[in-house]
């Protein structure tokens, strides 16, 4: 399970196209390996990266399994969903873990 969008985004000085290009290069290297699930960035300042990823990952591209936590974290509107605006609280992370388990069970 891989999700590094925010780290790439910061490294390329908040450049959306540079972030998407690096993620796409990673996905291309992994294609056919059937060993990774890419995780979206959480809701927040990464919306343009998230939207740019969608055509390149499942369900649009089944070769790249995708765990969409952007919409999940966006739907959490309570104050205690995050403790600093970026990192999620424990119960939101449990919710993401359940989503991962549901995804893995569907694959098998």
N, C-alpha and C positions, 0 to 999 in steps of 0.2 A: 504494500500500500504506500503510494508515493504522493506527496503533496508539498511542493516546494515553491509554488507560485509567488508567495509574498517575499521569499528570500531572493529569488531571481529578480523580481520587480525592484527591490531595494538595491541590488547589486548593479543593475543596469540603469540606475538613477531615475526610477519611476517611469520608464519608457515602456508603454504597453506593447508595441510591436516587437521590441527586443525580447520582452518576456515571452510573448507568444511564440516567437521564433525558436527560442531555447527549449521551451516545453515541447514544441512540435519535433525538434531534432531528437529529443529524448523518446518521444512516442514512436518516431520512425525507427530508432534503434531497437526498441522493444517489440515492434510489430512481429507477430508470428511466434514469439517466445512463450506467450500465455503464462506470464509470471508476474505481471504487475496490474494493479488497479490504480488509476490516477484519481486523486481526490481534489475536488474543486477548492478554491480559496473560500474562506467564510465570507459572509455578507460584510460589506463595508467599502473601503476605498478601492477594492479590487473588482468592482462590477464590470469594468470594461475588459479586464483580462478574462473574467468568467464568461462573458458573452462571446468573446473571441475564441474561447476553447470549444464551445458547444458544437460547431460544425465538424470538429476533429476527433470527437470522442463519442462513445456509445450514448444514445442509440443511433445517432447519425452515422457513426463509423464503428461497427461492432468489433473491429480488430483492436480497439482501444477501450477496455472496460473502464467505467467512470462511476465514481461515487459522488453524487451531487449533494454537498453539504451547504452550498451557498443558499439555496432556497430554504433549507431546513433552518439555518441560523438566521436568515432574514425573517422567517415567520415567528421567531421568538422575540416578543416585544416587551417582556417583563424586565424590570431593572436588574434583576439578578441573573440574567442570561450570560452576562460577561462582567468581569470584575475590573477591566481596564479599557474596554472598548474594542479590544482585539482578541484576547484570550478568552475562551469560553469557560463557563462554570462547570463543575463536576457533572451535574445532571444533564447538561447539554452534550457533554462528551459521552455520557452513557447512551444518549439518544443516537449520537453518531455511530457508536460501537454497535448498537442494535441494527442500524441501517446497513453497516458492513456485514454483519452476520446474515441478515436477510439477503443481501446481494450474493454472498458466497453460497448460501444454500440454494439459491435459484440456479447458479452456474452448475452445480452438481446435480 
